[in-house]
Amino acid sequence: MNSIVASLLPSSATRVVVYLEPINMSFGDVRLRQLCRDVLGIEPDPSTAFLFTNKQRNCLLLYSAPSSGDRTLLKKLERGAFLLPVPEQGKNYALIRPAALTRLFRS
């Protein structure tokens, strides 16, 4: 995994939920936790990281809930866009392994 991607994830994360609908990048911890629970139906926990993007797909917002407390991190591309995975039919999110995060970055 490249160093940029590795620095985005908490070490406890074993899965990444990529929400495929754009959100407001100014959402805080409370709103992100609520989105995870109410829209995705997934309770934030230390083993799960959540990735959100904006309409232009040039910003990624990482939300995680390690045992030390909720954490957010924003990564913005200067040019280009992130490539998002394809969801299972009927889902508005995709599950990926942390090692697959490098595929979101265009070469």
C-alpha positions as CSV (number, residue, x, y, z in Angstrom):
1,M,0.0,0.0,0.0
2,N,1.5,3.4,-0.8
3,S,2.4,5.8,2.0
4,I,-0.4,8.3,1.2
5,V,-3.0,5.6,1.5
6,A,-1.4,4.0,4.5
7,S,-1.4,7.4,6.4
8,L,-5.2,7.7,5.8
9,L,-6.3,4.6,7.7
10,P,-6.2,3.8,11.4
11,S,-4.2,0.6,12.0
12,S,-7.3,-1.1,13.5
13,A,-9.2,-0.9,10.2
14,T,-9.8,-4.2,8.5
15,R,-12.5,-3.0,6.1
16,V,-13.4,0.2,4.3
17,V,-16.9,1.3,3.4
18,V,-17.0,3.6,0.4
19,Y,-20.2,5.6,0.3
20,L,-20.9,6.3,-3.4
21,E,-23.2,9.3,-3.1
22,P,-21.5,12.7,-2.7
23,I,-21.7,14.5,0.6
24,N,-20.8,17.9,2.0
25,M,-17.2,17.8,2.9
26,S,-17.8,20.0,6.0
27,F,-19.8,17.3,7.8
28,G,-18.4,16.7,11.3
29,D,-18.1,13.6,13.5
30,V,-21.7,13.7,14.7
31,R,-23.2,14.0,11.3
32,L,-20.9,11.4,9.8
33,R,-21.7,8.9,12.6
34,Q,-25.4,9.5,12.0
35,L,-24.9,9.0,8.2
36,C,-23.2,5.7,8.9
37,R,-25.9,4.4,11.2
38,D,-29.0,5.8,9.5
39,V,-28.2,5.7,5.7
40,L,-25.6,2.9,5.5
41,G,-27.0,0.8,8.4
42,I,-23.5,0.2,9.7
43,E,-22.4,1.0,13.2
44,P,-19.0,2.7,13.3
45,D,-16.4,0.6,15.1
46,P,-12.6,0.4,15.3
47,S,-12.4,-2.2,12.5
48,T,-14.3,-0.1,10.0
49,A,-13.3,3.0,8.1
50,F,-15.7,5.0,6.0
51,L,-14.8,7.0,2.9
52,F,-17.0,9.7,1.5
53,T,-16.5,11.9,-1.6
54,N,-17.8,15.2,-3.0
55,K,-19.6,15.7,-6.4
56,Q,-16.3,16.4,-8.2
57,R,-14.7,13.2,-6.7
58,N,-11.6,15.2,-6.0
59,C,-11.9,15.1,-2.2
60,L,-12.1,12.0,0.0
61,L,-13.2,12.3,3.6
62,L,-12.2,9.4,5.9
63,Y,-14.2,8.8,9.0
64,S,-13.2,6.3,11.6
65,A,-14.1,5.5,15.2
66,P,-11.0,3.9,16.8
67,S,-11.0,3.3,20.5
68,S,-9.3,6.7,21.1
69,G,-12.3,8.6,19.7
70,D,-13.9,9.6,16.4
71,R,-11.5,10.8,13.7
72,T,-11.8,12.5,10.3
73,L,-9.3,13.2,7.6
74,L,-9.7,15.0,4.3
75,K,-7.6,14.3,1.2
76,K,-7.9,16.6,-1.8
77,L,-6.4,16.0,-5.2
78,E,-4.9,19.0,-6.9
79,R,-6.1,17.7,-10.2
80,G,-8.0,14.6,-11.5
81,A,-10.5,12.6,-9.6
82,F,-10.7,9.5,-7.4
83,L,-12.0,6.3,-9.0
84,L,-14.8,4.8,-6.9
85,P,-15.6,1.0,-6.7
86,V,-18.8,-0.5,-8.2
87,P,-21.3,-1.4,-5.5
88,E,-23.3,-4.6,-5.2
89,Q,-26.7,-4.3,-6.9
90,G,-29.1,-2.3,-4.8
91,K,-26.4,-0.8,-2.5
92,N,-25.3,2.8,-2.2
93,Y,-21.8,1.8,-0.9
94,A,-19.1,-0.6,-1.6
95,L,-17.0,-2.7,0.8
96,I,-13.3,-2.9,0.1
97,R,-10.2,-4.2,1.9
98,P,-7.7,-1.5,3.1
99,A,-5.1,-2.8,0.6
100,A,-7.5,-2.0,-2.3
101,L,-7.5,1.7,-1.4
102,T,-4.6,2.3,-3.8
103,R,-7.1,1.6,-6.7
104,L,-9.0,4.8,-5.9
105,F,-6.0,6.9,-6.9
106,R,-5.5,7.3,-10.6
107,S,-2.0,6.7,-11.9
